[in-house]
Amino acid sequence: MTPRSRRAFSFVLASLTLLASAARLPAAAPATFSPQREGLGELRLIDDVPVLLVRGSPEDVGRQTALLVGPQTKRVLDYPRDTLASGPDGDATWSWLVQAARQLRPNVPADHLAELDALAHAAQIDPDRLLVGNVMMDVYRGLGCSSLLIEPARSKTGQTLFGRNLDFPSAGYLHRYSLVTVCRPRGKRAFASVGFPGLVGCLSGMNDAGLALAVHEVLVSRDGSRLYNPKGVPYTFAFRRILEECATVEEAEKLLVSIERTTMYNLAVCDRRRAGVLEVTPRSVVLRPAEDGLCACTNHFRAAPLAIFPFCDRYAKLSAAASEPTLGVADVAAKLDAANLGDLTLQTMIFEPAPLRLHLAFGRLPASSGPLRVLDLAPLLTTPSCHGRIENTP
């Protein structure tokens, strides 16, 4: 099988096996996260939301993660085999995934790679399994996702709001392992990432400056890009760099332009004053700004240089918000629920960048139908000593 045909095979395989996985695999009991401290790290339950607090050097963060959520990480890392490599050609598919991940490894930022290695060593996890779990998103298409962003002029709070559904097959258990990680990396911006144990990169998150982002995968583009560029930075690590280094939409755009990119995606992004979508391919980065204070985002490009086949029912439902003069948290939540994808909607969240507040629903499907728990991230992201011995010092 040629590299090109293998890539095509992986994309098709993902679409078929991931959508069938929830029905094929038995449901799991809720994951257990027990509050504990380990060195400079801590695992808290805040309104029943597991929050992992880690800080320091990349090696420190990796070890803290391993000691606090190592067992949960091992379970989540079963996911690629349970889905992509579970068929009759599972061994061959898994070997291809490992090879693809190893090819991307040199493109991972050095600090993030050191954190991965420390996590794998301390938790006694096969480094290949951990790497596949962090870069599998770059080599197949699996995420759906919807976002609705509200600029201050159209917000009932007078401040930016950013709502987001993470849509992804759970394989019967992934939705039970949602985890908020608050990371204070040495010499960089503190950030909160909404993800899963072992995900060192970022799918959805917000930093101490109030810059928030979320990814939405895209399949086709008008600019002639290939769907996969093995020379690119794996995208969850690129997004983590944005949270660690940037404070505004403009800075996020500049960073993405400066690096090689693996694939096509929409990156919904906002700061405390504006919102938009960075429409990204290996060849292009195009900022689609909010229109009249609102910006909806799903899985199609809409900027003129990239757009092709842009119809999406979820986008239409989200765009109906334009008929309302202002929207608040409850209104954004209702629009996200209208756009849910049933058992694929694993997490629903609303970021408030100005007060550094997160509203999060998870655990039952669709997540958008569940209660939004409120996390005040400000003291976790900005207070010099927010929980005992953890502080964000160089």
N, C-alpha and C positions, 0 to 999 in steps of 0.2 A: 504494500500500500504506500503510495507516494505521500510526502508531507502535506501536499494540498488536499488529496483525497481524505487523509486522516483528519485534517481540520474540518472538512465538510462533514465527514462522518460524525465527528464530535458534536457539531452543531445540531444535526438531525437527531442524534441519539439523545441529546439533552432534552430537546423538545418532547420526545416521545416518552422516555423513561421517567423524567422528572414529573410530568403531568400525571403519570400512572402510579407514581410511587406512594402517594398518600393512601390510595385504595389498597395497594398491595401489602404494605407493611403495617403491623399492628400499632395501635396508639400506645404511647408510653406514659408512665406516671409522670407527674410534674417533677421537674428537676429540683434537687435539693441544694440550696445555697445556704450555708451556715455562717452567721456572723463570726468573724475571727480576725485576729491581727497576726502578722508575721513580719518581724523586722519593721521596715518603713512602710509596709503595705497594710491595707485593711479591706475587708469585705463587709459591707453593711447591707442591711435590709431597711429601706426607707419607704414606708407605706407599701410594704411587700414587694418593692422593686429591688432586685439585687444590684448593688452598686459596688464596683471594684475600684478602689483608690490606690494608685501606684505612683511612684515618683523616683527621680534620680537618673542615673546613667542608663543607657540601653540594657546593660547587663543586669543592673538592679531591677529594672522594670520587668525584664523577662523572668528573673528568679522569683520576684514577688507574685507575678501572675501564676507561675507554676505551683507555688506553695499554697496559694489561696483558691485557685479554681482548676488545678491540674486534672482531677478526675472528670470534671465537666468538660474540659477541653478534649480529653481523650474520647469521650462519647460523641461530641460534635464532630470530631475528625473521622468518625465512621461514615459521615454523610456522603463524601464523594464515592466511596465504594458501594454504599447502600443504594445509590442512585445511578451514577454514570457507569460504574463498573459492576453492575449486578446481573447482567444478562449472560447468555451462553458464551460470549467472547470477553467475559469480564477481565480475565487475566491480561489479555492483550490490550484491552482498553485502559486498564490501570497502568500498564507499562508505558503506554503512550502518554497518559496524563503525567506520569513521573518525568518522562523525558521532556515534555513541554515545560513543566515547572522548572526543571534544572536549566533549561535554555533561558528562562526568564530570571533565574536567580542572580546573575551578575548585574541585572538592571535594577534590582531592589536597592534603595538608598542604604548606605553603609550602616547608619545607626539602626535602621529597622532590621537589617540583616543580623546585626549583633544581638538585638533583642530576640529575634526568632531563634537564634542558636542557643542563647541562654535559656529560653523557655523550653526548648526541646531537651536540652541536657538536664535541667533541673527536674522536669516532669517525666523524664525517661520516655520520651516520645520519639518515634522514628522521624528524623528531620525531613524526609521526603513526604511523609503524611502531613506534617505541619505546613510545608511549603505548598503542597497541592491544595490544601484547604484555604490558603491565602491567595492563590493566583488562579484557581479554577475559573473564576469569573471572567478572566481575560481570554480563555481559550474555548468557551462555549457560551451560548446565549441561554439564560435561564430567568433573569429578573424581569418583572413587569414594572410595577410601581407607578404611583401618581402623586403629584404635588400641586399645592395651591399656595401662592405667595401673595401677601397683601402689604402694600407700602403704607407708610403712616397716614397719608391723606385719605385713604379708604378704610382705615382701621378704627374700630370702636374704641380701642385702647389708645389711639393716637400714636401707636408704635408698630413697627414691622411684626407681622405674623407669618409663620412658615409651617404649613401643614404637609404631612407626607405619609403615604401608605407604602410599606415595603411588601411587595408581592413576590412570593417565591414558594415553590413546593416544599412542604415540611417533612416529607418522608415519614409522617406519623409521629415525629418527635421534635423536629428542629424548633418549632414555635414555643416549646416549653423551656428553651434554653436562652431566652433573651437576657441580655446583660448590658448594663450601662457601665462603661469604663471611664473613669475620670483620671486622666494621665497628666502628670506635671513633669514633663521631660526636662532634664537639666539644660539650662541655657535656651529653652524654647518656650513658646506659648503653651499654657495649659489648655486642655480641651476635653470635652465629653463626647464619647462615641457610643452610639446605640447599635449594638451588634450581638455577638455571640462569643463564648469563651474560645480563646485561641485565635480570634481574628485580630491580627496586629494592625492591619490597615483599617480603613474606615469606609463604610457604606452610607452612614448618616451621622452628622455630628455638628457640634457648635463649640467655638473656642472662647477664651476669656475676653476677647474683643467684641463678641457678639456676632462674629461671622459664622453662618450656618450653611450647610450643604447637604445634598442628597443625590445619589446617582440613579439614572434611568437608562437602561440599555436600549440601543437602536440597532436595527439590522441593515438599513439601506441608506445611501447618501448619493446626492447628485454630483459630488466632487470627484468621483472615480476612485476613492480610497478602497483598498482591500479591507476586509473585515478584521484581519488580524495582522499585527506587525510585531514579530518576535523581538525587535530591537527596542521596543517601548518600555517605559516604566510601568509595572503592573498598577492598574488604576487605583486600587484601594490604598496603595502606598503613596501615590501621587496626591490623593485627597488628604491623607494624613499630613503630608508636607504642607499642603495649603493651610490646614488648621494650626500647624506648628509655627508657620512663618508669616501668615498673612492676616490683615485686619479688615480689608475691604474687598468688594467685588472686583474692583480694578486690579488689586494686587493678585487676587486669585487668577484672573484672566492672564496676567503677565506671566505668572509661574507656569501655567499650562502651556502657553505659547513657547516657553523656553525649553521644554523637555520633549523627548520623543514619546509618543502615545501609542498604546497597544491596540486600541480598537475604537469603536463608535459608541458614543453615549451622550446623553443630556445630563449636565450637572446643574441642577437647580441650586441657586446660591443667593444669599441675601446678607446684608449687614444691617446696621441700625438705621440706615436712611434709604436704602434702595434694594430692589430685587430684580432678578433676571434669570436667564438660563444660558449657560455656556454650552453651545452645541459643538461637539468635539468629534473629530475623526483623526486618523493618523496624519492627514494632510492639513486639516483646518481647525481653527478655533474661532467661532462666531458668537458674539454676545447678542442674545435676543432680549431686549429690555422689556420691563413691564409696560403694559398699555393701560393708560388711565388708572394707574395704581394697582393693577392686578396682573398676575402671571400664572398661567396654568402650564403643567408639564406632564407628559406621559412618555411614550416610546417612539415618537416620530420627530424628525427634524422639521422645523417650521420656518427658519430663516431662509430667505430666497436662494442663497448660494448652495444650500444643502437639501432643501425640502423635496421629498418625493413620496407620493401616496400618503398624505398626512391625515387621512380620516381616522378618528378614534372616538368611540362612543364615550369612553371615560373622559376624554378631553372636553367633549361637548357638555358633559354633566358638570365638570369643574368650571367651565367657562360661563355657565349659567349664573355664577356669582356676580357677573357684570351687571345684572339687573337690580342688584341691591346697592343702595347708596353707600353703606358701610357694613363691615363684617367684624365680628368678634370671634373669640375662641370657639364658642358653641356653634357659630355659623360655619366656621372652617371645618369643624369636626363633622357636621352634618353633610357637608359637600364631600368630604373624604369617604364617609359611609356610603353615600350614593354611588361612589365610584369604586367600591370594594370589589374584589374578585373572589369572594366566597372563601373557601378554605385555603386559597393562596395568599390571603392578606394576613401576614404573620405579625406585623407591627404597625400601629398607627401612632403618629407623634405630631405634636405641634411645638415648635420652638418660638420663644419670645426673646429676641436678641437683646433688647434694652435691659430688662431685669435679669437676664440670664436664667430663664425659667423654661422647664421642659414639662409638657403634658404627654404621658405615655400610656398606651393600652397594649396589652400583649397577653398571651396565655390561652385564650380561647379564640376560635375562628368563626367568622372573620374578626380580626382584632378591632376593627372600626366599630363593632357593635358593643364592645366592652367599655367599662368605665375608664376615663382618663385619669391616671394618677399624676399628681403634681410634684415635681422635684425642683426645689430651689437650688440651682447649681451655683449661684453666686458665691456662697461661702466656701464651696468646694473648689472653685476655680480661682478665686481671687484673694482669700484670706491667707496671710502669711503662715499661720499655723491653724489649720481648719479642723484637724481631728488628731489631737495628741501630737505624735512625733513626726507627722508628715507636713513638710512645708516645701514651697517651690523656691529653693535657693540654688544658685549655681554650684 
